[in-house]
Amino acid sequence: MTRGIIALVFRCDLLRGELQATEEAEEARFLTPFEIHELMDEAYACRLLDALEPGVAIRSHDGVSL
């Protein structure tokens, strides 16, 4: 871990109410896998796509190359 960064991504379900922004998140929305690929850099997209798969995913990279 040359940069000392740990990213945790959790898969959640909305049980009631509506998805909304908070003090910590300026925007909140649901994305399809296609939208994740289109809107995010690969280093971030892979984390969200991993969360859509069953089980636990562990990745280690230099912040640039996966």
C-alpha positions in Angstrom: 0.0 0.0 0.0 2.3 2.7 -1.2 -0.4 5.4 -1.0 -2.0 4.1 2.2 -5.6 4.3 0.8 -8.3 1.8 1.8 -11.6 2.0 0.0 -14.7 0.1 1.4 -17.7 -0.3 -0.9 -20.9 -1.8 0.5 -23.9 -3.1 -1.5 -27.1 -1.8 0.0 -30.8 -2.0 -0.6 -33.3 0.9 -0.2 -36.0 -0.5 2.1 -38.3 2.6 2.2 -38.3 6.3 1.4 -36.3 7.9 -1.4 -32.6 8.1 -2.2 -31.3 11.6 -1.4 -28.2 13.7 -1.0 -26.7 14.3 2.5 -24.1 16.5 4.0 -21.5 13.9 3.1 -22.8 13.2 -0.4 -23.7 16.0 -2.8 -25.5 13.6 -5.1 -26.9 10.1 -4.6 -28.4 7.9 -7.4 -28.6 4.3 -8.6 -26.4 3.4 -11.5 -26.5 0.5 -14.0 -23.2 -1.3 -14.7 -23.1 0.5 -18.1 -23.5 3.9 -16.4 -20.7 3.0 -13.9 -18.4 2.3 -16.8 -19.4 5.5 -18.6 -19.2 7.9 -15.6 -16.3 6.7 -13.5 -12.6 6.3 -13.9 -11.6 2.6 -14.0 -9.9 2.7 -10.6 -13.3 3.6 -9.0 -15.6 1.8 -11.3 -14.0 -1.6 -10.6 -14.8 -1.2 -6.9 -18.5 -0.6 -7.5 -18.7 -3.4 -10.1 -17.1 -5.7 -7.6 -19.8 -4.8 -5.0 -22.5 -5.9 -7.5 -21.0 -9.5 -7.5 -21.7 -12.0 -4.8 -19.0 -12.4 -2.1 -16.1 -10.2 -1.1 -13.6 -8.7 -3.5 -10.1 -7.6 -2.4 -8.0 -5.5 -4.8 -4.6 -4.0 -4.4 -3.2 -1.5 -6.8 -1.0 1.6 -7.1 -3.9 4.1 -7.6 -3.3 4.1 -11.4 -2.9 0.6 -12.8 -5.3 -2.1 -11.8 
